[in-house]
Amino acid sequence: MSGSKLRSLVERLGGLIRTEQRSAGLDDQLQPVHQDVLHYLARCNRYSNTPAAVTEYLQITKGTASQSIRVLERRKFVLKRADKQDGRVVRLRLSLSGQRLVDKLRQRVSWQYLTDEIGSADLAAGELALTKILKHLQQHNKFRSFGQCNTCHHFCQQSPNKFKCGLTGEVLQLEETLQICREHMA
């Protein structure tokens, strides 16, 4: 398969996923960008839950991120608080109703049902290829990787149930090791 054919398939998949996402958000009057913010906050760790990280991860403008966060905060899906160590930094997290909404939106999207129909070997090969392409694209454009914590250069597993971030020196909970991080280094 050629690179241009793969790009066409990825663009088409993206378009179809975005159309499905628009439809899923209609009941709750959410635009795809609002859903993207919610899905990001559901997956990010405590080092990556800032408006700046949302902007950077989604590759949107500061204004779009700010407006989207404001809409979600006003609708009580997102909670804002000042950072305990640096009061100038704003931390974002999903409210209980925000988490419920993310769960509901994930159920409405057919991706999981469709991928269940594909063999695990094909899915693994596709994941590997797309991961390589993503990594090269991020490196080429000098974008942060926002990878999963447990795949990071800084990740330290001290024992089966004891984890630490080598960058910050802080202890990590098991669930945090599965979240995406702005400080990720491959």
N, C-alpha and C positions, 0 to 999 in steps of 0.2 A: 504494500500500500504506500502511496506517495504521501509526503508531508502535506501537500495541498488538499488531498482527499481527506486526510485525518482532520485537518483544520476545518474543512467544510462540515464534517460530521460533528465535531465539537461545537461549532457555531449553531448547527441545526438543533442539536440536543439542548444547548443553552437556551435557544429561542423557545423550544417546546416546554422546557422546565419553567421558564419565566412566564409563559402563558398559563401553565397550570398553577403557578404561584399566584398570579393575579386573580384567578378564579377562586383559589382557596382563601384569599384575603377579603373577598367581597363582603361576606357576612359581617366581618368585623371592621369594614371600611379601612383596610390597611393596604397601602401601596407596597409593591415589592421591596422597596428600600427599607420600609419600616420592618418588614418581615426579616430582611437581611440583618438588621441591627439586632432584633430579638434572637435570631439563630446564632449570631456571633456571641452575644452576651451569655447565651446558654452554654457555649462551648469554651469560652476563654477563662483563663486563670486570674488570680488576684493581681498579677503584674500587668495585665492587659485589659483591664476593665475601665478604661478612661475614654473620654470623647476623642482624644488624639489617636488612640489605638483603633477605635471604630473607624475613624477617617482613613487611617493608613491601611487597615485590613480590607475595607470595602473599596478602597481607591475612589473615594468620593470627596467632594469639597468640604471644607470645614462648615460652610453654611448649610449644606444639605445634611450633614451629620447633626449639627446643632438643631436644625428644625425637626428632624426626624426624632431625635432624643426628646425634644420638647413635647412633640405630639404623644409619644409613648409615655412620657412622665405624666402629662396632663390626663391621659386615659388610665393612669395607675398601673401600667404594665412594667414600667421601669422606675426604680428608686435611685435617687442621687444622694450622695453624702460626701462630706469632706474627708480626705485621707487623714488617718489618725496621726501619722508622722509628719505630714506636710499638708497643712490646711489649705494651701493653694491648689492642690490637686483634687479633682473631682473623681469619685469612684462611682461606677454604675453597677447595678445588679437588677436581675429580674425580680419583680414582686411575685407573690404566690399566683396571682391571676395572670401575670406575664408568663410564668412557667407553664401554667395550665394551657394558655393560648399556644405556646410553642408546641406542646404535646399534641394539641388538637390540630394545628397546622401540619405537623409531621404525619399525622394519620391520614390527612386528606390528600397527600401527595402520593402518586402511584409508583414512585421510583423503587421503593422496597419490594413491592409486589412484582414489578417487572424484572428486577435483578434476581429475584428468587427463581425465575424461569430460566436463567442462564447458568451454565455449569460453573462450579467454583474455580476450575482451572482457567476458564475464559475470563472470569471476573478478576482473578489474581493477575493474569497477563495484562489485562486492560488497566488495572490499578497501577501496576509497575510502570507501564509505558507512560501513562498520564502523569505519574509522580515524577518521572525523569524529565518530561517536558516542562512541568511546572517548575521544578528546581532550576532548570537551565534558563527559563524565562525570568524567574526571580533574580537569578545571579546576573543575567545580561542587563536587566533594568535596575539593578541595585535595590531591589525590593526586599523587605524583611521576609523571612520564610514563614513566620507564625506557625511553626510546627508543634507537634505534640510534645509535651514536656519530657516524657520518658525517652524521646529520640534525640534529645539535645546533648551537645558537647558538655554542657555544664551539669547535666543530671548525674547525681551520685546515689547509688543504692548501697546503703551501709549494711543492711541485713534484709531478709525477705520482706519485712514490713516496715522498714525504716528508710526514708528517702530524704534527700537534701538537695537544694539548689546550690551548685558550686559557685555561681555568680553572686548570689545574695547571702549565702551561708545559712539561709532559713530552712527549717524543717518543712517538708512537704507531706501532705496527707495523700493516701493512695489515689483518691479521686482526682486530686490536683495533677498527678502525674499523667493523667489521661486527657487533660485539657490543653488547649492551644495557648502558646505564649508568644508575646511580642519580642521577647529577648532570645528566642530560640536561635541556636547556632547548630548547623548540620555538622 
